Amino acid sequence: MKNICLLLFTLIVFSACSSTKIYPRISCHICLAQEDGILLLPLNWQEGFSQLTPGDHRYLEEMIVRIFQEEGFTKVDIYDNMEYELLNAGIKDINDPDQLAQLHLELGISYLIGISLGELAWTGNWEKIYPSDFNSPSYWDTDTQVKSNLRIAMKETATGNIISENSIETILGGFPIPIGDGETIDLNSASLFKAVRISTRKGIKNMMKDCRC
C-alpha cells in the first residue's frame, strides 16, 4: 500500500498541463551538416538569464551540446571552452564583421547560436515549498502557471546573416486535485528553470530539424 501511495504521489508531482509553441521568425535556409563547426554563445551574456543561476546556465549549455552530439555533430562547443583558441586567433569581439569572419577562416566555426530569454514568471496564485528559494517549486494552489519565452537564433559567420530564428513559448500548469464538493486545488511542481529547460530543448531540436536537408 505504501508503494502504491508513493507511486500515485510521484505521478501527481510529475504530471502537469504543459504546452510548448514555436513561432518561426526566420525559416532556416541552409543545410546543416554534421561536420559543421558550431559555437554556442554564453547564456550569461543575455540579461534575461540573470533570473537563473550560473549552474543552470552551465546545465543548459551542456544540454545543447549533447543534443547536437546525439545527432552525430562532432564540432559543437561552448564559447567559454574555446576562449584560449579565440584569443589566439585574435578574436575578441564577435560583433566585429572581420573578426566574425575569422571564426570560420581560422577556427572552422561556420555558425553561432545565441539564445535570449524574455518573459519568465509565475502567474496565478501559488505558494513556494521553500519561500526563501527563488526557484522553489509551487504547490497546492489554484490557477498556477510557469511561463517562459525564448528566442533562439543561428548566425552564419562567413556572412554575418541570421539564417534561423524562432521564438519558443512554454507554459507549465498545475495538476488539479479533487478535494470534495466539486472543488479542486492545484499541485504545480514546475519551476522557472524547468520551463526554460523544456523551451531550450524543444527549440534546439526544432532548429536542427528545420536546418537539415
C-alpha positions as CSV (number, residue, x, y, z in Angstrom):
1,M,0.0,0.0,0.0
2,K,2.8,2.3,0.9
3,N,4.4,1.8,-2.6
4,I,1.1,2.4,-4.3
5,C,0.7,5.7,-2.5
6,L,4.3,6.7,-3.3
7,L,3.7,5.9,-7.0
8,L,0.5,7.9,-7.1
9,F,2.2,10.9,-5.4
10,T,5.1,10.7,-8.0
11,L,2.6,10.6,-10.9
12,I,0.9,13.6,-9.5
13,V,4.1,15.6,-8.9
14,F,5.4,15.0,-12.4
15,S,2.1,15.3,-14.2
16,A,1.1,18.8,-15.2
17,C,-0.7,20.5,-18.1
18,S,2.1,21.8,-20.3
19,S,2.4,23.2,-23.8
20,T,5.2,24.5,-26.0
21,K,4.6,26.6,-29.1
22,I,7.3,27.5,-31.6
23,Y,6.8,30.6,-33.7
24,P,9.2,30.9,-36.7
25,R,10.7,34.3,-37.4
26,I,13.3,33.3,-40.0
27,S,12.9,29.8,-41.5
28,C,16.2,28.1,-41.9
29,H,17.6,28.3,-45.5
30,I,20.8,26.3,-45.2
31,C,21.7,22.6,-45.0
32,L,23.4,22.0,-41.6
33,A,26.0,19.2,-41.9
34,Q,27.3,17.1,-39.0
35,E,30.8,18.3,-39.6
36,D,30.0,22.0,-39.5
37,G,31.6,23.9,-36.7
38,I,29.0,25.4,-34.3
39,L,29.7,27.7,-31.3
40,L,27.2,28.4,-28.6
41,L,27.4,31.9,-27.2
42,P,27.3,32.2,-23.3
43,L,23.8,32.4,-21.9
44,N,25.0,34.9,-19.2
45,W,25.6,37.5,-22.0
46,Q,21.8,37.9,-22.1
47,E,20.3,39.9,-19.2
48,G,17.2,37.7,-19.1
49,F,19.2,34.7,-17.9
50,S,20.2,36.6,-14.7
51,Q,17.0,35.1,-13.3
52,L,18.7,31.7,-13.4
53,T,21.8,30.5,-11.6
54,P,25.3,30.0,-13.1
55,G,24.8,26.3,-12.5
56,D,21.5,26.5,-14.5
57,H,23.4,28.2,-17.4
58,R,26.0,25.5,-17.5
59,Y,23.5,22.8,-17.5
60,L,21.6,24.3,-20.4
61,E,24.8,24.9,-22.4
62,E,26.0,21.4,-21.9
63,M,22.5,20.0,-22.7
64,I,22.5,21.8,-26.1
65,V,25.9,20.3,-26.9
66,R,24.7,16.9,-26.0
67,I,21.6,17.3,-28.2
68,F,23.8,18.0,-31.2
69,Q,26.2,15.2,-30.4
70,E,23.4,12.7,-30.2
71,E,22.5,13.7,-33.7
72,G,26.1,13.0,-34.9
73,F,27.5,16.5,-34.8
74,T,31.2,16.5,-33.9
75,K,32.3,20.1,-33.9
76,V,29.9,21.8,-31.4
77,D,31.3,23.7,-28.4
78,I,30.6,26.3,-25.8
79,Y,32.2,29.7,-26.1
80,D,33.8,29.6,-22.7
81,N,35.5,26.4,-23.5
82,M,37.2,28.0,-26.5
83,E,38.4,31.3,-25.1
84,Y,42.1,30.4,-25.5
85,E,41.6,29.4,-29.1
86,L,39.6,32.6,-29.8
87,L,42.2,34.9,-28.3
88,N,45.0,33.1,-30.0
89,A,43.2,33.7,-33.3
90,G,42.9,37.4,-32.5
91,I,39.1,37.2,-32.0
92,K,38.0,39.4,-29.1
93,D,34.8,40.9,-30.5
94,I,32.4,38.7,-32.4
95,N,30.3,41.7,-33.2
96,D,33.1,43.0,-35.5
97,P,32.4,41.6,-39.0
98,D,36.1,41.0,-39.7
99,Q,36.6,39.1,-36.5
100,L,33.4,37.2,-37.1
101,A,34.6,36.0,-40.5
102,Q,37.9,34.9,-38.8
103,L,35.9,32.4,-36.8
104,H,35.3,30.5,-40.0
105,L,38.6,31.1,-41.6
106,E,40.9,30.4,-38.6
107,L,38.8,28.0,-36.4
108,G,36.4,26.4,-38.8
109,I,33.3,27.7,-37.0
110,S,30.6,28.2,-39.5
111,Y,27.7,29.1,-37.2
112,L,27.0,30.8,-33.9
113,I,23.9,30.1,-31.8
114,G,22.6,32.8,-29.5
115,I,19.7,32.4,-27.0
116,S,17.9,35.2,-25.3
117,L,15.3,34.9,-22.5
118,G,12.3,37.2,-22.5
119,E,9.4,36.6,-20.2
120,L,9.9,34.2,-17.3
121,A,7.5,34.2,-14.5
122,W,4.9,32.5,-12.3
123,T,1.3,33.6,-12.8
124,G,-1.8,33.0,-10.7
125,N,-2.0,32.2,-7.0
126,W,0.8,30.0,-5.8
127,E,2.9,29.1,-2.8
128,K,6.5,28.0,-2.8
129,I,7.7,25.0,-0.9
130,Y,10.8,26.9,0.2
131,P,9.8,30.6,0.4
132,S,13.4,31.8,0.5
133,D,14.4,29.9,-2.7
134,F,13.6,31.9,-5.8
135,N,13.5,28.7,-8.0
136,S,11.4,26.6,-5.5
137,P,8.5,24.6,-7.0
138,S,5.0,25.9,-6.2
139,Y,2.3,23.7,-4.7
140,W,-1.3,23.3,-3.5
141,D,-2.9,26.4,-5.0
142,T,-5.2,27.3,-7.9
143,D,-4.6,28.6,-11.4
144,T,-0.8,28.4,-11.3
145,Q,1.3,28.7,-14.4
146,V,5.0,28.9,-15.1
147,K,5.7,30.6,-18.4
148,S,8.9,31.2,-20.4
149,N,9.7,32.9,-23.7
150,L,12.9,32.1,-25.5
151,R,14.4,33.3,-28.8
152,I,17.0,31.0,-30.5
153,A,18.9,32.4,-33.4
154,M,21.7,31.0,-35.6
155,K,24.1,33.3,-37.4
156,E,26.4,32.4,-40.3
157,T,29.9,33.6,-39.5
158,A,31.0,34.0,-43.2
159,T,28.3,36.5,-43.9
160,G,27.0,37.7,-40.6
161,N,23.5,36.8,-41.6
162,I,20.9,35.3,-39.3
163,I,19.9,32.1,-41.0
164,S,17.4,30.7,-38.5
165,E,15.4,32.4,-35.7
166,N,12.5,31.1,-33.6
167,S,10.5,32.1,-30.6
168,I,9.6,29.4,-28.1
169,E,6.9,29.7,-25.5
170,T,6.4,27.1,-22.8
171,I,3.6,27.1,-20.2
172,L,3.5,24.6,-17.3
173,G,0.2,24.4,-15.5
174,G,-0.8,22.7,-12.3
175,F,-2.4,19.2,-11.8
176,P,-5.9,19.5,-10.4
177,I,-6.6,17.5,-7.2
178,P,-10.3,17.0,-6.2
179,I,-10.9,17.9,-2.6
180,G,-14.7,17.3,-2.5
181,D,-17.9,19.2,-3.1
182,G,-16.8,19.7,-6.7
183,E,-13.7,21.8,-5.7
184,T,-10.1,21.2,-6.7
185,I,-6.7,22.5,-5.7
186,D,-3.7,22.6,-8.0
187,L,-0.4,20.9,-7.4
188,N,2.3,22.6,-9.6
189,S,5.7,21.1,-9.3
190,A,7.1,23.3,-12.1
191,S,9.9,25.8,-11.7
192,L,11.3,28.6,-13.7
193,F,14.3,26.5,-14.7
194,K,12.1,23.6,-15.8
195,A,10.2,25.8,-18.2
196,V,13.4,27.3,-19.7
197,R,14.9,23.8,-20.0
198,I,11.9,22.5,-21.9
199,S,11.8,25.5,-24.2
200,T,15.6,25.2,-24.9
201,R,15.5,21.5,-25.6
202,K,12.5,21.7,-27.9
203,G,13.7,24.9,-29.6
204,I,17.1,23.4,-30.4
205,K,15.6,20.2,-31.7
206,N,13.2,22.2,-33.9
207,M,16.1,24.3,-35.3
208,M,18.1,21.2,-36.1
209,K,15.2,19.6,-37.9
210,D,14.5,22.9,-39.8
211,C,18.1,23.1,-41.0
212,R,18.6,19.5,-42.1
213,C,18.2,18.7,-45.7
